[in-house]
């Protein structure tokens, strides 16, 4: 199955010209626990996960081989009502051949916000 593509929310930098209503909004989206998710990776993203479910939620961030052929998927477990964040911050080791970043979650109660720094 094809991964479900997400569009990152752009977040303002330290000197916004004139903030308006809605510019600070962040969208939490339920992860697709069957197909997984992806987004176009620029290396300026922060993922924020929130487990709104009543049971533990697993998260896997899918790596790729870097120039030394090292891989290292990251996995984490979030308890009910817990949050976690990950700053991608680099392309090497994370950008898939499609140009995307891949991740999966284990329950439908797991929500994610993909934030992209604009500065």
Secondary structure, 3 states (H helix, E strand, C coil): CCCEECCCEEECCCCCCCCCCCCCCCCCEECCCCCCEEEECCCCEEEEEEECCCCCEEEEEECCCCCCCCCCCEEEEECCCCEEEEECCCCCCCCCCCCEEEEEECCCCEEEEEEEECC
